[in-house]
Each structure stands twice: as C-alpha cells, then as structure tokens.
Amino acid sequence: TNAPPPPRVWVDRDPEAAARLATARPALQAKADELKLPVENLLTPDYLRRVTWRPPADISLESVAEELRSLGAREWQISFAAPILTEACLNPAPLPAKESKAKEAKAPTDAHSSGNAG
C-alpha cells in the first residue's frame, strides 16, 4: 500500500505534510477530549497520517470526507474528523524552525561575550 513514512521524518521529507499533521493532531485531540473519547477512537491514526501526508488534490470537506470513507472511517468519525482535517490541510500552522532555533541559541552567547569584551 501507499503508506506514509513515520511522522518523525516528515519534516525532512515533506514539511508541508508535517505542518498539516502538526495542525490536525491537537485539533483532533481537543475534539476527542470534548467527546470524552480516546483520540484513536475518533479517528484511526493511520487514516490521519494518510490524509495529511497526501490530501485529496482538490481539498474540500467533501473530498476529505470521501477519502476518509474510502479508508474505512465510519460516518460518525467522518462527521467530526473531516472538518478538522480539511481545515488543517487548507490552513496548516507553520512549523517551528529547528535549525534557526539552534542558531539563535548560539547567537546570544556570541553576542553576549562580544558585548562584555567592549
């Protein structure tokens, strides 16, 4: 099957997919908490990964719902998950930049030491 790679490598392989997943996961968790369900009951983690890794070409509530349906999600799951996944695919939150954080962590030290020298 066309299974996505492990999520830990998404940032390197496809940062946009990583952003979609990072946006969808907490939103699904919040909905699951609201419904008092384990998040994996609200939506099978594999379905979440598959849709966020390669969303439908034309992202809409209908196309995402159809994709979930074809994967085997139940209608009640689709009714809650499809709007969340659609929103995450259309408007993913930007990922925190790992490399720039590492550089920023070093930069203040350098700036601080040169500041003391002067």
RAVEN-V430144 format. One line per field, one symbol per residue. ss: DSSP state (2 for helix, 1 for strand, 0 for the rest). burial: # if it has 16 or more other ideal C-beta (glycine too) atoms within 10 Angstrom, else .. Layout:
ss->???
burial->???
This chain:
ss->0000002222222022222222222222222222200022220022222222200000002222222222200022222222222222220000000222222222222222222220
burial->...#..#..##..#..#########.##..##......#..###..#######.#...#...###.##....#...##.###.######..#..........................
